[in-house]
Amino acid sequence: MAPVPSEILRELGPLRLKGGKMYIKKFTEVEKEIHDGNTYYRVLPRKATEKLEICMVCVPPGSKVPAHTHNDHEQAYIILQGSGVMRINGEERMVTANTVVYIPKNAEHEITNHDKHNQLIYLFVANW
């Protein structure tokens, strides 16, 4: 997998944790998980906030985040780099960098990186 570009690995602005404590981390310092071949960086973990989670997802060339739903929260995807096909409740659209996607509660969704050379990188923002 290609490394995350340096312009994406920058410091976060001052965010507040539960109880008003400041939370500032570089993307390289956060919890990292691999699911279905995709890398998830828990930029702002759910356990650190009252109702919010932010995660950076890196999808390798030819890979996808499989179809799934969330019955307890809505999400927004912010496409940072690359392109892919976003499917929500059976409707498909091409997405590219500098695009935001809204995903309602209970909507089945998946994103696929059809590029053969470049990874797709996006942030998901979830409100619980």
Disulfide bonds with the S-S distance in Angstrom:
none
